[in-house]
Amino acid sequence: MSIKLENVTYTYSPGTAYEMHALKNVSLEIPDGQFVGIIGHTGSGKSTLIQHLNGLIRPTEGRVLFDGEDVWAEGYNLKSLRSNVGLVFQYPEHQLFETDVLTDVCFGPKNQGCTPEECEKRAREALHHVGFPEELYHKSPFELSGGQKRRVAIAGVLAMNPRVLVLDEPTAGLDPKGRDEILDQLKELQGTRQITVVLVSHSMEDIAKYVERIIVMNGGQKVYDDVPKEVFSHYRELEAMGLAAPQITYIMHALKERGMDVDTSATTVEEAKRSILEALAERRRKQC
């Protein structure tokens, strides 16, 4: 078990007129190697939640544990935690600042005390893992496209060799091709490096396609925590929270209402295609 939250509550500006409960008694576990999606409407608490995962903010109540240790216990090494749990903020390219790509990605390992040779080795490996072209390693990050900047920012966190990678809307503002490329790389990365990936996203299609578990936040509370099929079966409840299921969910339910015996739990195009073809084949057999 990697990360655990026990009855975590977080209150902004406690005791003032601006007091706001961002998280309310949230408990969850994220085991090693899992690909987790976190969804929720704006203000649901998901960004506050992920900032607890690497100790950026301290819970007002409750505990955060990493490998069984309370990260806010006296003497705990928060620097080590933040090396193990890498957090990539929304629009991470705003954090790029060095003169060239390779130097920028070396920044994290350098702060960890690595030798220049080790820094460059890690940086090159990280850039390779996010699919960044080698011919651009010595280019200024400010001359890159939006998608390329996003890859460099993610590589900068990966170069620190985290066990957990937390990403807050990593594809925000990208075109569909750039979004798919980055998410495909993250999925491949999770498999090759065997790391835990926590993905915050507003795109239900992305969540349905890539993650194995979904945590739904609403009003600072964890509402659902299950595999995608189970979570999206509550699509009416999700709508009431200002969310939506993948378009495939609505299509399959519409076909079911029109008499086609399809699997309404399908959440990806491939699952839907297979179910529809099977339903059509069954209908033809009955007509013969």
N, C-alpha and C positions, 0 to 999 in steps of 0.2 A: 504494500500500500504506500502511495507516494504522498498525496495531499489529503488532509481531512479538515473540515470545518465543523466545529461543535457549537451549536446554538449561537451562531454569530449574529450580533446586532451592531449596526453602525448608525450613529446619529450625528448629522452635521449641525454645528453651532448649538450644542446642548445648553439649555437654560437661558436661551435668548429668544427674541421674537421671531428669529429666522430658523428655529429648531426644525429639523426635518429628519425623519427616520428613513434612511436610504436602504437599510437591510433590517429585517425583522426575524430573528430566531432561525437563521438558515443553517441547516446541517447537511453535509454531503461528503462523499469520498470520491476521489479520482485516482484509480489504481494506475500503476506503471503501464505505459504502452498503449493507453486508450486514446481514441480520437473522439473528443467530446465537443458538441456544439452547445452554445448558450444563446438563447433568443429571448426577446422581450421588447416591448414598446419603449420608446424614449422615456427615461425616468423610471424604468422598472427596477433598476438597481444592478444591472449586469456589469457596467463599468466599475462601479464601486466593489462589486464582488470580486472581479479579477484582480483588482489592486490589492486585495487581501492575500492573494495567492503567493506573492513574493515579498510581502511585508512592506509595501509602499505606504499603506495606512494600517493603523492598529484598531482592532475591533473595540467598540464601546463596551460590549459584553461578549462573552464566549471565548473560544480558543481556536487558533489555527495551528495545525500540526503538520510537520514535514518529516516523513519517515518516523512517526511516533513521537517526535520532540516538539514541544510548544515553542514556536518561533519567537514568542514574546517573553519567554522565561529569562530570568537574569543570567547574563553571560552567554546567551545564544548568539552565534555568529551570523548576523543578518547579511553580511557581505557574501558569505558562502551560500546562503539561501538564494540571493539574487543572481549568483553565478549558475546555480542549478535550475532556477525557474526564470527563464527569459521572457520579458514582456515587450511585445511590439505594439506600440500605440497606433491609433487611427492616424492616417497620413504620416507614417513614420519618416518619409523622405524629408520632412521639415527638420529632422534631427541630423541630417547629413551636413558635415561642415569641413571635412578635410579637402586637400588640394586634388587628390585623385581617389579613385574607387578603392584600390588595394590598401592605401594608407587608412582610409576611413574604416574599412572592415578590420584592420589590425588594431584599432583603438581599444576594443574590449579585451582581447588577449594581453595587450600591453599593460593594461590596468591590473590584470591578474598576475603580473610579474613574469610573464613568459619572455624568453629570449627573442631577439629580432627574427632569428631563423624560425622558431616555433610559431611566432605571430604570423609570419608570412605563410607558413605551411597551413596553419588553421584557416587563414583568410582565403587562400586558394581553394581549399577543400569546401569551405562554406559557399563560396561563389559558384563552384562547380555544382553543388547540391541544389542550388536554386536556379540552375540553368542560365547563369550569366555568362555571356561570351567573353573569352579570354582576351580578345583583341581590344576590349574596352576597359581592361583593368587599370590602365594608366590615364584614363580620361577623367576630366572633372565630373563629379557627380551632378553638378548643376547643368551639364550639357546633355543629360540623359532624358529619355522619355519617362512619363509617369510610371509605367510598368517596370522599367529598368531601375528607376530609383527605389521602387518598392522592393525589388529583389535585393538590391544592395543593403537596404535597411534591415531586411530579414536576415541576410547573410551576416551582418554585423552582430546580431544576437547569436546566431548559430556558431559563430567563430569562438564563442565563449564555452562551447560544448555543454549547453544546458541539458538537463534530463527532461525538463518540461518546457514547452514552447507555448506561450499564451499570446494570441493575436486578436486585437480589437479591430474588427472590420478591415482586414488586410486588403480587400479588393475594392474598397469604397472609391468611387470616381473613375474606375477603370472601365474600358470597353469590354464587351463580352469575351473577346478573344484573350485579352490580357488577364481577365478574371479567371477564365478556365485554365490558362497556362500556369498561373501562380498556385491555384488550388490543386491542380494535378501534381505540381512539384511538391507541394506540402504533403499530399497523400503518399507520394513515392518516398519522400524524406522520412515520414513517420515509419514506413516499413523498413527502409534501409538502416536507419539509425536506431530504430526501436525506441523512439522517444514518445513522450506523452504530448499530444497536441490539444489545446483548448482554443476553439474558434468561436468568436463572437461575430454574428452576422445577422443582417436584416433579410438576406435572401433565403427564402424557404427552399428554393430549388438547390442552392449550394449546400445547405444543411442536409437536405434529404439525400443528396448524391454522395457526400463525402464522410459524414460522421456515423459512428456506431451507437451513439447515445446523445440524447437531447435533454438539456435542462432549460425549463421555461421559467422565466422570472416575471412577476407581476406585482406592482406595488411593494417592492422590496422583499417579497416572499417567493420561495420556490414552490411553484404550482404543479409542475409535472417534471418527472425525471425518469426517462425510459428510452427504449429503442424507438427510432423514428416512426415505425408503423403504428405503434401504440399511441405516441404523442399526437400524430396527425389524425388519428381516429377521433380525436376531440376537436375537430376543425371548427365546429360551431362555437365551442367554448373559447377557442383561440381568437375567433372573429370578435367575440365580445371583449377581448383584451386589446383589440386593435391590431391583431396579428392575422395572418392568413396561412393556410396550408399551401403546399405546392400546387400549381395549376393541374397537375396530373390527378391529384386527389379529387378536385371538383369534376374533372372530366369523367373519372371512373364512377363517381356517384351518380352523375347525370346519365351515363350509359346504363347503370344498374336500374335507375328509375324508369328507363325506357324498355326494360325487359331483357337486357343482355346480361348473362350470367358471368360478370367479370369480378376480379378481385379488387374490392374497394380499398384494400390496404396497400396497394401498389403506390410507391412514392417516386419512382424514377421512370424515365421514358422506356428503358429496356424492360422493366417489370410490367409496365402497362402494355407494351407491344406484345409481350409473350402472352399475357392474360387475354387480350382482345383476340389474338389469333386462335388461341385455344377455344374461346367462346364461339367464334365464328365457325371453327371446325366442328364443334359439338352441335351447333345449330344445323349445319349442313347434313350431319349424320342423321339427325332426327327427321329431316325433311325427306330423306331417301326412303 
